Amino acid sequence: MNPILVILSREQDGRDATPSVGIIDSQSVKTAENGGPRGYDAGKKIRGRKRQITTDTLGHVVAAVVHPADVPDRDDAPLVATRIRSLFS
């Protein structure tokens, strides 16, 4: 549903339907012991999960990925890029 809304909103603004640029950001958050996989982010000293979102230049959320916090940021970008390619191809 979200990719369709992004495409429609971009077309309303007179832009290409699919974004050509994305901004990636991540946030590590604490989680309880029960409820799924979690890891330890040594840089932020947080045990939990990391959520990573990508927005286009208009601020629309293009993709979101949640994974254990022990995945380094340099390894996050390919996960998000793969997700975006599958949504907009």
C-alpha positions in Angstrom: 0.0 0.0 0.0 2.8 2.5 0.9 4.6 2.3 -2.5 1.3 3.1 -4.2 0.7 6.1 -2.0 4.3 7.3 -2.6 3.9 7.0 -6.3 0.6 8.8 -6.3 1.9 11.6 -4.1 5.0 12.1 -6.2 3.0 12.3 -9.4 0.7 14.9 -7.8 3.7 17.0 -7.0 4.8 16.8 -10.6 7.7 14.4 -9.9 8.7 11.1 -11.5 6.7 8.3 -10.0 9.7 6.4 -8.5 12.2 8.2 -6.4 15.8 8.4 -7.7 17.4 9.5 -4.4 16.9 8.1 -0.9 18.0 9.2 2.5 18.8 6.4 5.0 18.8 6.7 8.7 18.9 4.2 11.6 17.9 4.2 15.2 18.8 1.6 17.9 16.0 1.1 20.5 15.9 -0.9 23.7 13.6 -3.9 23.7 12.4 -6.4 26.3 13.8 -10.0 26.3 10.6 -11.5 24.9 9.4 -10.6 21.4 11.9 -11.6 18.8 15.5 -11.3 17.9 17.7 -8.6 19.4 21.3 -7.7 19.5 23.8 -5.4 21.2 24.8 -2.1 19.5 28.2 -1.5 21.0 28.5 2.1 19.6 25.3 3.2 21.4 25.5 0.6 24.2 22.0 -0.6 23.6 20.6 -4.1 23.6 17.6 -4.3 21.3 16.7 -3.7 17.7 17.7 -1.3 15.0 15.1 0.3 12.8 16.2 1.8 9.5 14.0 4.0 7.3 14.6 5.4 3.9 12.8 8.6 2.7 12.7 10.3 -0.6 13.6 14.0 -1.1 10.0 14.9 -0.4 10.0 13.1 3.0 7.9 10.1 2.1 8.8 6.9 3.8 9.9 4.6 1.0 11.0 1.6 3.0 11.5 0.5 6.6 13.6 -2.5 7.9 13.8 -3.7 11.5 16.6 -6.1 12.6 18.8 -6.9 15.6 20.9 -3.9 16.8 24.2 -5.8 16.3 24.1 -5.4 12.5 26.6 -2.6 11.6 25.4 0.4 9.7 27.6 -0.4 6.7 25.7 -3.7 6.4 22.3 -2.0 6.8 22.3 -0.1 3.5 22.3 -3.2 1.2 19.4 -4.6 3.2 17.4 -1.5 2.7 18.4 -1.1 -1.0 17.3 -4.6 -1.7 13.9 -3.9 -0.2 13.5 -0.7 -2.2 14.4 -2.4 -5.4 11.8 -5.1 -4.8 9.1 -2.4 -4.1 9.8 -0.1 -7.1 10.8 -2.5 -9.9 
